[in-house]
Amino acid sequence: MTAIFNTSAVMGVLLLAGVSAATAADDTILTVDITDEAGAVVGSHSFSLAELREMQTATFGTETIWTEGMQTFTGVPLSSLVAQFAVTGPVIEAVAINAYSVQIPTSDAVADGPMIAFERNGAAMSVRNKGPLWVVYPYDSNPDYQTEVVYSRSIWQLEKLIVSAE
């Protein structure tokens, strides 16, 4: 008897169980799609967790409305990615693994601003625990980051950024 598996269903069960589909260090964990003025994708870059760790990283501590107590996040500053891709558009579309998306103003990508976190409290984040990537702002460092609008941009389970660039 041959077993037939629905790959999508199996992946869905694994994700619900908190098992990350991207387990190997060289698996793609983040895709950045570059679009032209018409919105057509003209380029795409994939990053593994190992590649993100090799980029300029930052660490900050902050409390969030979704967690208990002070949390320490490590990741790639959004400003670094914006600079790397010469982003020219007014917004960055951030897309989660469940296709949920948010618009982050490119103007948010400043020094000491939000990051694409890949660690919380020194450990990788599972899908069940808002990972493997989470856009996090240093909420405690600036009262402007303590608004419902900013909280709504703090997308977790991030898998893709869509940007307009030169």
HELIX and SHEET records of a PDB file:
HELIX    1   1 THR A    7  LEU A   16  1                                  10    
HELIX    2   2 LEU A   49  GLU A   54  1                                   6    
HELIX    3   3 LEU A   78  GLN A   84  1                                   7    
HELIX    4   4 THR A  106  ASP A  108  5                                   3    
HELIX    5   5 VAL A  127  ASN A  129  5                                   3    
HELIX    6   6 TYR A  139  SER A  141  5                                   3    
HELIX    7   7 PRO A  143  TYR A  145  5                                   3    
HELIX    8   8 GLU A  148  ARG A  153  1                                   6    
SHEET    1   A 5 VAL A  41  SER A  48  0                                        
SHEET    2   A 5 THR A  28  THR A  35 -1                                        
SHEET    3   A 5 LEU A 158  SER A 164  1                                        
SHEET    4   A 5 VAL A  91  ALA A  96 -1                                        
SHEET    5   A 5 SER A 101  PRO A 105 -1                                        
SHEET    1   B 4 ALA A  58  THR A  62  0                                        
SHEET    2   B 4 GLN A  71  PRO A  77 -1                                        
SHEET    3   B 4 MET A 115  ARG A 120 -1                                        
SHEET    4   B 4 ALA A 123  ALA A 124 -1                                        
SHEET    1   C 4 ALA A  58  THR A  62  0                                        
SHEET    2   C 4 GLN A  71  PRO A  77 -1                                        
SHEET    3   C 4 MET A 115  ARG A 120 -1                                        
SHEET    4   C 4 TRP A 134  VAL A 136 -1                                        
END                                                                             
